[in-house]
């Protein structure tokens, strides 16, 4: 209505050379406001010579409407200062006493006033808005609007992964009509943005819409609200920061809102809708706030409500292995800080990924999964619905209010979808629908030209079903996105549809009326096989288990994972020997989706698919729980001849170990550092807690740091030594534990100093966990001593192969698997410049100078080895991890006890 009214007013303005008869005809057109009495009134107005009589007649009509309970959204004065003067101009102009422009200005103001009054005066009392009229009994929008306020067409709901399942029974399906399944007042939809990713916005449903007028930018101005077909302002009575925050949130314009005022005299629109507004501050929409309808009184100081707002709170991801995952950090009040993981879930992750412009699958992480941050914890108890544009729009605590520390820092993964992934959309069940393929951040359909039953079998098998059939294209609705594939030709053996022959991406001669639609066999998943591979192992017989589902390789969660499951995997891969299960990401954490959980094999199945009892994608796991296997387990056991040979060797690593320089840290290979040992606490209450790293230097002695015994003392009964360990929570083939017979601290070590930080520990002749007598440590290809340096031996210049190893802090948490990192030795001058007189001649310092790849030893690495490779190929322990000012800080290298400076004392103690 208001749009027509505006056109009508502009017509009067631009075509103002009207005769009295023409103007009278225009006045009669005011009947579009749906109250016929005003048509009669205008006709009578045109024939009345007395302005006061016109005014009195007009007042009577107004009072009749008031008595009928009609509320007016605009103040109308009954003196000549407004209504009488306006009507007077009309009459005088009809008599030819004034020019047409003056008349039309009067008509314009009069019509704006009358429109604002009459649009709310319908007989049924309902406002003029499709959004409200089209709501069902449950309060959810059921209309047919399918574009956003900015005019962008909405996406089909079935094109948005998981949204239909998240809001069942809320009107979502194979259509693009706007909906409000989350209970918001205003319907919304998803749409593709200019970067090829998905975004969301409110729909073109004006009731309650806001705009800012008269500001210097789109982030400030007088607040105008759209009610019942009319834009109007709000009196500034009681206007405060909470009200302004709701306005900025509703407009999607940032996180910091300021309440302002603006003189009414400057307003282009003279309508005032509300006398006052009272918001709590957390509302999504100004209509959710309590408000007082304007009753014709005065606005305080004749001022209207206004706001100014800032851009969205900046967000970044830190500490992750890639650009699309990491610890969530937000910027507020001039500083970066973290978010506590209380109530942190995938909905919150989805909002963070959207704000960062990252598509794919959003996954929430808790417990400082990507490492503990620094600085302040800025947010807590974030509770997003998943549809917000910014984390600031989610319910949460006030800035800086929390009960957390950095061990609870929240993180996210925005896992990109793999090109070639397939899905079925538009169907009622997951096994039917229009076929769509993923490519470069978008989903598209497949043209049915040349489509065969063989093609359908490949697709259904890719999705995990036995078979299927193609159906008519229109059965599951018409798509609106791109058509990605055409002329697909499969021979039937391909694991994915993109491995069939086809013309190329976007190459086709079809319309969406020719989209491929499929119904797969819903009774049973394909029992023949699901593609399986092993990733991250040292050879082809071991690794992290990954399966191919829907065109994407993904992992298996280790809940309930046993040797029987491993046996089936190895059988499927063609191995007949003993199979060993590995859990807790033993072979490293995977990427992409986790496809399944709670696998339950009896051991006799031919394929892993026969052991999967729940739908793909159902799990409650992280990638730190990825399952793995070792096939033909035990074939590499050392022979007696090998054991005898290794007993006289030192500093030798297995020949299969990868030799490449690592900047930063990564999981080592099993047995790659055979001299690595660990000092752990004994006793059931201690639970084998790691105290320090250590280096095996003979079959009976280990070398570590003296400060490792500072906290618990040097009583031998408190400790045990573990050798051959790789994953700290999984027993391994060569792993063993021994008691401690003797602890010898350097006699000049003082607990208040970092100098002389060295200790020797003699391993007892009986194993700590069995009590069976033995001869110190049993050596093997995976348990060997490191070589000791010569007295005063220096690290040769130009040596590149120096490494530190341990289970210490990786920047995300204490590692479960043995870590390794290449490290650069620094000169004595560099070390003295950094640490001054704290650095002595009995120390080394080392670290990486790369700002983005800072490497040094950290908490938990204390006592561990710094080893370098001699030209002859043997490895020498040149340093023992001692101290440093901080972990991974630039210009703060780690400090190590120089082993060569203590060789006389070492040989004296161990008897060599």
HUURNOR-V129376 format. One record per residue. PSI is psi as a letter, one per 20 degrees, with the letter a starting at -180 (none if undefined). OMEGA is omega in radians with two decimals (999 if undefined). D_CENTER is the distance of its C-alpha to the mean C-alpha in whole Angstrom. Layout:
# HUURNOR-V129376
PSI/OMEGA/D_CENTER
PSI/OMEGA/D_CENTER
This chain:
# HUURNOR-V129376
g/-3.08/43
h/3.10/42
g/3.11/41
h/-3.14/45
g/3.12/46
g/3.11/45
g/-3.14/46
g/3.14/50
g/3.14/50
h/3.09/49
g/3.11/52
h/-3.11/54
g/-3.03/53
h/3.10/54
m/-2.97/57
i/-3.14/59
l/-3.05/62
q/2.98/63
r/3.12/66
h/3.14/66
g/3.13/66
h/3.13/63
h/3.11/62
h/3.10/63
h/3.10/61
h/3.13/58
h/3.14/58
h/-3.13/59
i/3.12/56
i/3.12/54
i/3.09/55
i/3.13/51
j/2.96/50
j/2.98/51
o/-2.99/54
h/-3.07/57
h/-3.13/59
h/3.00/58
g/3.09/59
g/-3.13/63
g/-3.12/62
h/3.10/61
g/3.12/65
h/3.11/67
g/-3.06/65
h/-3.10/66
i/-3.11/70
p/3.12/70
i/-3.02/72
o/-3.10/71
h/-3.11/68
h/3.11/68
h/3.08/69
g/-3.12/66
g/-3.14/64
g/3.12/65
g/-3.14/65
g/3.14/61
h/3.13/61
g/3.14/62
g/3.12/60
g/-3.12/57
h/3.09/58
g/3.11/59
h/3.11/55
g/-3.14/54
h/3.11/56
j/3.09/55
j/3.13/51
p/3.09/50
q/-3.13/47
p/-3.13/47
j/3.11/44
p/3.12/47
p/3.13/50
o/3.14/53
p/-3.08/56
j/3.07/59
r/-3.11/61
i/-3.12/62
i/3.12/59
f/-3.03/57
g/-3.08/58
g/3.13/62
g/3.13/61
g/-3.14/59
h/3.12/61
g/3.10/64
h/3.14/63
g/-3.10/63
g/-3.12/66
h/3.14/68
h/3.09/66
h/3.12/67
j/3.05/71
j/-3.08/70
i/3.12/70
q/-3.14/67
r/-3.08/65
h/-3.11/62
g/3.12/59
h/3.10/60
g/-3.06/60
h/3.06/57
h/3.10/55
g/3.12/56
g/3.14/56
g/-3.12/52
h/-3.13/52
g/-3.09/53
h/3.07/51
g/3.13/48
g/-3.07/49
g/3.11/51
g/-3.12/48
h/3.11/46
g/-2.92/48
h/-3.11/49
h/3.11/45
j/-3.02/45
k/3.09/48
q/-3.07/48
h/-3.13/50
i/3.07/47
j/-3.10/45
q/-3.14/42
r/-3.11/40
n/3.08/40
p/3.12/36
h/-3.06/35
g/-3.11/32
g/-3.12/34
h/-3.02/36
j/3.09/34
p/3.11/32
a/-3.10/33
h/-3.13/35
i/3.11/32
j/-3.13/31
p/-3.08/28
p/-3.11/29
j/-3.09/31
a/-3.02/32
j/3.06/32
p/-3.08/30
k/3.08/27
q/-3.12/27
r/3.13/25
h/3.13/26
j/3.08/26
j/-3.13/28
p/3.13/25
q/-3.12/26
q/3.02/23
q/3.00/21
p/-3.10/23
h/-3.13/21
i/3.09/21
i/-3.09/19
o/-3.04/16
p/2.97/15
i/-3.01/15
h/3.13/16
g/3.12/20
h/-3.12/19
h/-3.10/17
m/-3.14/20
q/3.07/23
j/-3.12/26
k/3.04/25
j/3.11/27
q/-3.14/24
b/-3.09/25
l/3.11/26
r/-3.10/27
k/3.13/25
q/3.13/27
q/3.12/25
r/3.04/24
m/-3.04/23
i/-3.14/22
j/3.07/20
j/3.08/23
q/3.12/23
g/-3.04/26
p/3.08/25
q/-3.09/24
r/3.09/21
r/3.03/20
q/3.09/17
q/3.11/19
p/3.12/18
a/-3.04/18
i/3.14/20
j/3.14/18
j/3.12/18
r/-3.06/14
p/3.08/14
r/3.10/14
r/3.12/16
q/3.05/19
q/-3.07/22
r/-3.08/25
m/-3.06/28
n/-2.79/30
h/-3.01/31
p/-3.12/32
j/3.11/31
q/3.13/29
q/2.96/29
q/3.09/30
p/-3.06/31
q/3.00/35
j/3.13/37
r/3.13/34
i/3.08/34
r/-3.13/31
i/-3.13/28
j/-3.13/27
q/3.09/30
r/3.08/33
p/-3.12/35
p/3.03/33
p/-3.11/35
q/-3.10/34
o/-3.13/35
p/3.02/37
k/3.05/39
j/-3.05/39
p/2.95/40
p/3.12/38
r/-3.10/39
a/-3.12/38
p/3.05/38
q/-3.10/40
j/-3.14/39
o/3.11/41
j/-3.11/38
p/-3.08/36
a/-3.04/33
h/3.13/30
g/3.08/28
g/-3.14/30
h/3.14/28
h/3.13/25
g/3.11/25
g/-3.11/26
h/3.10/24
g/-3.14/21
h/3.14/22
i/-3.10/23
k/-3.02/19
l/2.88/21
a/-2.95/19
i/-3.10/19
o/-3.06/23
q/3.09/25
p/3.08/29
p/3.12/32
r/3.04/35
q/-3.13/38
p/-3.14/40
p/3.10/44
h/-3.08/44
h/-3.11/47
i/-3.02/45
p/3.05/43
g/3.10/43
p/-3.06/43
i/-3.11/45
p/3.03/44
p/-3.09/42
g/-3.00/40
p/3.07/40
h/-3.14/42
q/3.09/39
q/3.14/35
o/-3.13/34
q/3.01/30
h/3.12/28
i/-3.12/26
i/-3.11/23
q/3.11/24
h/-2.98/22
q/-3.13/25
h/3.10/28
i/3.12/30
i/3.12/29
q/3.03/31
q/-3.11/34
q/3.12/37
p/-3.14/40
p/-3.13/42
p/-3.04/44
j/3.11/48
j/3.10/49
a/-3.10/50
p/2.92/49
q/-3.14/46
p/3.14/46
k/-3.12/47
l/-3.12/47
q/3.12/43
q/3.12/40
p/3.11/36
r/3.13/34
r/2.88/31
q/-3.08/29
r/-3.12/25
r/3.10/23
r/-3.12/20
q/3.07/16
p/-3.14/15
q/3.13/14
q/3.06/11
r/3.07/10
p/-3.09/9
q/3.01/12
j/-3.12/14
r/-3.14/12
i/3.14/14
r/-3.08/13
i/-3.06/11
j/3.06/8
q/3.14/7
a/3.09/9
p/-3.12/10
p/3.08/8
p/-3.12/12
q/-3.10/13
p/-3.12/17
p/3.08/19
l/3.03/23
j/-3.12/23
q/3.05/21
q/3.09/18
r/-3.05/17
r/3.12/14
p/3.11/13
q/-3.03/14
j/3.06/13
p/-3.14/15
j/-3.12/14
p/-3.12/11
a/-3.05/9
h/3.07/7
g/3.09/8
g/3.12/7
h/-3.14/3
h/3.13/5
g/3.13/7
g/3.13/5
g/3.12/4
g/-3.13/8
h/3.13/9
i/-3.14/9
k/-3.13/10
p/3.13/8
a/3.10/9
b/-3.07/9
p/-3.13/8
p/-3.13/5
p/3.13/6
q/3.08/6
q/-3.11/9
r/3.07/12
k/3.13/15
l/-3.09/14
h/3.13/13
k/3.11/13
q/3.12/16
p/3.11/17
a/3.10/17
r/-3.11/20
b/-3.05/21
q/2.89/21
o/-2.96/18
h/-3.09/18
q/3.11/16
q/3.07/16
l/3.06/16
p/-3.08/13
n/-3.13/13
q/2.99/12
i/-3.09/13
i/-3.09/10
i/-3.08/13
q/3.10/12
h/-3.07/12
q/3.09/11
h/3.11/11
h/-3.12/14
i/-3.12/15
q/2.99/14
q/-3.06/17
r/3.05/17
r/3.06/20
q/-3.14/21
p/3.07/20
i/3.14/21
p/-3.11/22
r/3.05/21
l/-2.97/23
r/2.88/20
a/-3.01/21
i/3.01/19
i/3.14/19
k/-3.14/16
p/-3.12/14
q/3.09/10
r/3.10/7
q/2.90/4
p/3.06/5
m/-2.94/5
o/-3.13/8
q/3.08/11
q/3.14/14
p/3.04/17
p/-3.12/20
i/3.04/23
q/-3.11/20
q/3.07/22
r/3.05/22
p/-3.06/25
q/3.08/24
i/3.14/26
r/3.11/28
h/-3.13/28
r/-3.09/28
i/-3.11/25
j/-3.13/28
q/3.07/29
a/3.09/28
p/-3.10/28
p/3.07/27
q/-3.11/24
q/3.14/23
p/3.11/20
o/3.05/21
l/3.02/19
j/-3.13/16
q/3.07/18
q/3.10/20
r/-3.07/24
r/3.14/27
p/3.13/30
q/-3.08/33
j/3.08/36
p/3.14/39
j/-3.11/40
p/-3.07/38
r/3.08/39
h/3.09/39
g/3.08/38
g/-3.13/35
g/3.14/34
h/3.12/35
g/-3.13/32
g/-3.13/30
h/3.10/30
h/3.09/30
h/3.13/27
i/3.09/26
j/3.13/27
q/-3.07/30
g/-3.03/34
a/3.13/35
a/3.11/35
q/3.09/37
q/-3.13/36
r/-3.09/37
q/-3.02/38
h/-3.04/35
i/-3.06/35
h/-3.09/35
k/3.09/31
r/-3.11/31
p/-3.13/31
r/3.14/28
i/-3.10/27
a/-3.12/25
q/2.96/26
o/-2.96/29
h/-3.06/27
q/3.06/30
q/3.12/34
l/3.13/37
p/3.14/35
o/3.11/37
q/3.04/37
i/3.03/39
i/-3.11/38
i/-3.07/37
p/3.08/33
h/3.12/30
q/-3.09/28
h/-3.14/29
i/3.03/28
i/2.97/31
r/3.06/34
q/3.10/35
r/-2.96/34
h/-3.05/35
q/-3.12/32
p/3.07/29
j/-3.12/30
o/-3.09/33
r/3.04/35
l/-3.00/38
r/2.92/36
r/-3.12/35
i/3.03/33
i/-3.14/36
k/3.12/36
q/3.09/32
p/3.05/32
q/-2.97/32
q/2.93/32
o/3.13/33
r/3.11/32
o/-3.04/34
i/-2.99/33
h/-3.04/35
p/3.04/34
q/-3.12/31
p/-3.09/33
i/-3.13/35
g/-3.09/36
q/2.88/33
p/-3.07/29
p/-3.11/29
q/3.04/28
r/3.08/28
p/-3.03/28
q/3.00/25
j/3.13/25
r/3.14/29
i/3.10/32
a/-3.04/34
i/-3.09/34
j/-3.07/35
q/3.07/31
a/3.07/28
p/-3.12/24
p/3.06/25
q/3.13/23
q/-3.11/24
o/3.13/24
p/3.10/23
k/3.12/22
j/-3.13/22
p/3.00/20
p/3.12/20
r/-3.02/18
r/3.10/19
p/3.12/21
q/-3.03/20
j/3.09/23
o/-3.14/24
j/-3.08/28
p/-3.06/28
r/3.11/32
h/3.10/34
h/3.07/35
g/3.12/32
h/3.14/32
g/3.13/36
g/3.12/35
g/-3.12/32
h/3.10/35
g/3.14/38
h/-3.14/35
i/3.05/35
j/3.13/39
p/-3.07/39
i/-3.11/42
a/-3.13/42
p/-3.14/41
p/-3.12/37
p/3.11/35
q/3.05/31
q/-3.06/29
a/3.05/26
l/3.07/23
l/-3.13/22
h/-3.14/25
k/3.13/25
q/-3.11/21
p/3.11/18
r/3.06/17
r/-3.13/14
a/-3.03/13
q/2.90/14
o/-2.95/16
h/-3.03/19
r/-3.05/21
r/3.06/22
l/3.06/25
p/-3.09/27
n/3.11/31
q/3.00/34
i/-3.11/37
i/-3.11/38
i/-3.10/40
q/3.11/38
h/-3.07/38
q/3.13/34
h/-3.11/31
h/3.14/30
i/-3.13/33
i/-3.07/31
o/-3.01/28
j/-3.13/29
r/-3.08/26
q/3.07/24
q/3.13/21
i/3.14/18
o/3.14/19
r/3.05/18
l/-2.95/17
r/2.94/16
r/3.11/14
i/3.03/15
i/3.12/17
k/3.14/19
p/-3.12/20
q/3.10/24
r/3.11/26
q/2.92/30
o/3.12/33
q/-3.07/36
l/-3.08/40
p/3.05/39
i/-3.12/42
i/-3.09/43
j/3.13/43
q/-3.11/45
q/3.04/47
r/3.09/51
h/3.13/53
g/3.12/54
g/-3.13/51
g/3.14/51
h/-3.11/54
g/-3.07/53
i/-3.11/50
h/-3.12/52
j/-3.08/53
r/2.98/50
q/3.00/48
k/3.14/45
p/3.09/44
q/3.10/41
q/-3.05/41
h/-3.10/41
i/-3.06/38
p/3.13/36
p/3.12/34
n/3.06/35
q/-3.11/33
p/3.13/32
p/2.99/28
o/-2.96/27
a/-3.12/25
q/3.06/24
r/3.07/24
p/3.03/25
r/3.03/29
q/3.12/31
p/3.13/33
j/-3.09/36
h/3.12/35
m/-2.94/36
i/3.11/39
i/-3.13/40
p/3.10/37
r/3.13/38
p/3.02/37
p/-3.09/38
q/3.09/37
q/3.07/38
r/3.05/41
q/-3.09/41
h/-3.12/39
h/-3.13/38
h/3.07/36
k/3.08/35
k/-3.05/35
p/3.11/33
p/3.07/33
g/-3.10/35
q/2.94/35
r/-3.14/35
r/-3.13/39
p/3.06/41
p/-3.12/43
i/2.99/47
r/-3.11/49
i/-3.08/49
i/-3.06/50
q/2.98/48
q/-3.14/45
p/3.13/44
a/-3.11/42
q/3.14/41
h/-3.08/44
i/3.11/41
h/-3.09/39
j/-3.11/42
h/-3.03/42
g/-3.03/40
i/-3.11/42
r/-3.07/45
k/3.03/47
p/-3.03/48
h/-3.10/48
i/-3.11/47
i/-2.91/44
r/2.96/42
q/-3.13/42
p/3.10/41
p/3.09/39
r/3.10/39
j/-3.06/38
q/3.04/35
f/3.07/31
p/-2.96/29
i/-3.09/30
j/-3.10/29
p/3.08/31
p/-3.09/34
r/-3.03/35
g/-3.07/38
j/-3.07/40
q/3.08/38
q/3.14/41
q/-3.09/42
q/3.05/45
r/-3.12/46
p/3.14/47
h/-3.06/51
q/3.03/51
p/-3.10/49
o/3.05/50
q/3.08/49
p/-3.03/50
h/-3.11/53
j/3.10/52
p/3.06/49
p/-3.06/48
i/3.13/45
j/-3.11/45
q/3.09/45
i/-3.08/43
q/3.13/46
k/-3.05/47
m/-3.07/44
q/3.11/45
q/3.04/46
p/-3.12/48
p/3.08/47
p/3.13/49
p/-3.12/48
r/-3.09/50
j/3.06/52
q/-3.01/51
p/-3.00/47
h/-3.02/45
i/-3.14/44
h/-3.06/47
k/3.14/50
p/-3.13/52
q/-3.14/54
a/-3.13/53
n/-3.12/53
c/-3.05/51
p/3.06/48
o/-3.09/48
q/3.12/47
a/3.11/46
i/3.14/44
i/3.09/40
n/-3.09/42
q/3.08/44
q/2.97/45
q/3.08/44
q/3.04/47
q/3.12/48
r/2.99/49
r/3.11/53
p/3.14/54
j/3.09/53
p/3.12/51
q/3.04/49
p/-3.11/45
p/3.12/47
q/3.11/46
i/3.12/44
p/-3.13/42
h/-3.04/39
m/3.00/38
p/-3.06/37
q/2.90/34
q/-3.13/33
q/3.10/32
r/3.12/31
k/-3.02/28
a/-3.08/27
p/3.13/24
j/-3.03/22
i/3.10/20
h/3.13/17
a/3.04/20
p/-3.02/23
q/3.03/23
h/-3.12/25
q/-3.13/26
p/-3.12/28
q/3.05/27
q/3.09/29
p/3.04/29
q/-3.03/31
q/-3.11/33
p/3.07/35
p/3.13/38
q/-3.10/39
r/3.12/43
h/-3.14/45
g/3.11/45
g/-3.12/41
g/-3.14/41
h/3.09/44
h/-3.11/42
g/-3.00/39
i/3.05/41
c/-3.05/44
i/3.05/47
h/-3.11/44
p/-3.10/44
r/-3.14/47
i/-3.14/49
j/-3.09/48
q/2.94/44
q/2.95/42
q/-3.06/39
q/3.13/36
r/3.10/32
p/3.10/31
i/-3.14/31
p/-3.07/28
h/-3.09/26
i/-3.12/23
m/-3.09/24
p/-3.08/26
p/2.89/27
r/3.07/30
q/-3.02/30
a/-3.13/28
p/-3.13/29
h/3.07/30
i/-3.09/31
p/3.13/35
i/-3.10/38
r/-3.02/36
q/2.81/38
o/-3.06/38
q/3.07/39
q/-3.10/41
p/3.04/42
r/3.07/46
h/-3.14/48
i/3.14/49
i/3.10/46
q/-3.09/46
p/-3.05/43
p/3.07/44
o/-3.13/43
h/-3.07/43
q/3.03/41
p/-3.07/40
p/-3.03/37
f/-3.04/38
r/3.11/36
r/-3.08/34
h/-3.11/33
r/3.14/29
p/2.96/27
k/3.05/26
p/3.11/27
q/-3.13/29
k/3.05/32
m/-3.07/32
q/3.07/33
q/-3.13/34
p/-3.03/37
q/3.02/39
p/-3.10/43
o/-3.04/45
h/-3.08/46
h/3.14/49
i/-3.06/51
j/-3.06/51
g/3.09/53
g/-3.14/56
g/-3.14/55
g/-3.09/52
h/3.11/55
g/-3.09/58
g/-3.04/55
i/3.03/55
k/3.09/58
none/999/58
